[in-house]
Amino acid sequence: MDEPSVFSDYSHEQLVILVARNKDRNAFHQLFDYFAPRIKSYLLNFNISDQGAEDLTQDVMITLWQKADKFDPEKAKISTWLFRVARNKYIDKVRQQKYPEVNADDHIASMIAPEKTDQTIKEQQDRGRIEMAMAVLNDEQRKVIELSFFKELSHSQIAEATNLPLGTVKSRIRMAFQALREELGDYR
């Protein structure tokens, strides 16, 4: 036979105040035993599974434990407050099922552009800077740079194509690089 509860003379609202002020487990236990089956029964009226109603009931009772201090006995009875919490939890659950939360991290790979979208602009800017720097070079230096970097010819191939000695080709490339460095500075 169960012992009579020390809270048997307390109203539900008084029990909630004990939970709010002192986190009184016995008061909460009394409230849980009374309200949990009623809330579950209420939720089953929304045509959800027994397990779904049980889960939501647990959520409602956790809310009571965590937010008992938010309950105002001047505004409503605890039953009204708890059933409103239950209804809101049910609505939230339905919304989640209708509009499932999407974690962007799960889809980040598919959200990345296949190419670097700013690459074209950067290339155009780089090309413009290089063209301006190349304009500073004299015709002989520009020619060896074009053959070396744009046509990708080796120094000896440039010497053959221009009928210049290999040493002259290397000197012109070196002097062209110095001029380009001065013009471009630390540009990268």
N, C-alpha and C positions, 0 to 999 in steps of 0.2 A: 504494500500500500504506500502511495506517495505521501511525503510529508507535505503539510500545508505550506504554501509559499509565504515568505516574509512580506511579499508585495501584494498579497491577496486583497488588501483594502485600498490599494493605489489604483488610480485611473490610468488608462493607457497614456494619456498626456503627461501625467506625473512620472511615469516610467521613462518616457522619452526624455524628460528633463534630467532624470538621473543619468541616463546614457550620455546626454549632451555635456553635462557638467563633470561627471566622474568616470565616464566610460565604464559604467557599472555593468558587468557581464551578466549578473543575475537578472537585472531589469531587462537587459536586451534579450536574454533567453526567454523570459516571460512574454515579451513582445513577439519574438520569433515564433514561439509555439502557438500563439494566438493568430497572428496575421499570415504567416507563410502559407498554411493550407488554403486560407481564404483568397489570398492573392493568386495562388496557382489556379484555383478554381475559376477565378475571374478571367485570368489569361487564357484558359482553355476555351472560353467562350469566343475567342478570336480565331478559332479553328487552326491552332498551332499544335505541334506535336507535344506529347507529354514531356519529353526531354526539353523541348524549347521553352515550355511553360516553367519547368523546374529551373532552367538556367536563368530565365528572366526574373523569377522569384528570388533566386539567390542574389542577383544584381540589385534588386529593390532592397533587400534586407541589408546588403553591404552599404548601399546608399544611406539607409537609416543609421547604420553604425557610424559611418564616416561624416554624415551631415546632419546629425540629430540637432546640432546647435542652430541649424537653419530653420527648424520647425518653430512656428509661432502659434501657440495654443489660442491666442487672441483672434487669429484669422480663420482657423479651421480645426476640425478634429484630426487626430493622427490618422484615422482611417481614410479620410478624404485625401489627405496629403499622400499617404502611401499608395492609394489606388491611382492617384494622378501620376505619381512617379512610375507606377507599373504601366499605365497607358502610354506615357511618354517613352519608356524603354521599348515597348512593343512597336511604337511608331518608328523609333530610331532603327530598330532591327529590320523592319519592312523596307525602310529607305536604303539601308545598307545592301539589302538583297536586290533592290530595284536598281540602285546606282552603286555598284561595288566600288570601294575605295581602291584607287590605283596607286601603286607605289612606283613613282617615276624611276627609281633606281632599278626596278625590274626591267624597264624598257629603254634604258639609257643607250644601249648598243644600237638599237634601231632608230634612235632619235638623232644620232650623230650623222652629219652630212657625209656622203661618200667621198667627197673631195673637200679640200680646204676652201671654203667659200671666200675667204679673204685673199687667197693665193694670187688670183688674177690681178687684183688691185696692187698688191705688193710687187708683183712682177713688173707691172706697168711703171710703178714708181721707180723701181730699181733700174729698169731699162732706160727711163728718162734721165736718171742721174748718170748712168754710164755713158749715154749718148752725149750728154753735156760735157762730161769729163773727156771723152774721146775727141771732142771738137777742139780741145786745148792742144792736142798732139799735132805735130807737123805731119805732112803727107807720108814721109818715110816711116815714121814711128807707127802711124795709124795702119799702114799697109801690113807691117810685120805682126802687129797685134791681131788684126783681122784674120790673117792667114794662120796664126798660131791658135787663137781661141775660137774663132768662128768657123774656120775651115778645118781646124784640128790637125794642122800639118806640124811635123816635127821641125826642129831648127834646121836640120840638114835638108829637108824637103823645101823649106822656105828659101834656103840659100840657092838651091837648084832653080826654083820657080822665079826668083828675082835676079839671078845671075850675080849674087853678092857673096863675098867670102863668109864662111860660117861665123867667124869672129865678129864681123860687122853686124850680122843678124842678131847675135847674142847681145852685143852692145846696144843696138837700137831697142831691143825688147826690154833690157835693163833700164835704159833711160826713159822709155815709155812708161814702165812701171813706176818709176820715181815720180814722173809727172802726174800719173793717175792717182798715186797715193796722196800727193799734195792736194790734188783737186777734190778727191773723195774724203780725205781725212780718215776719221775712225768709222766711217759709214760701213755698216754690216747688214 
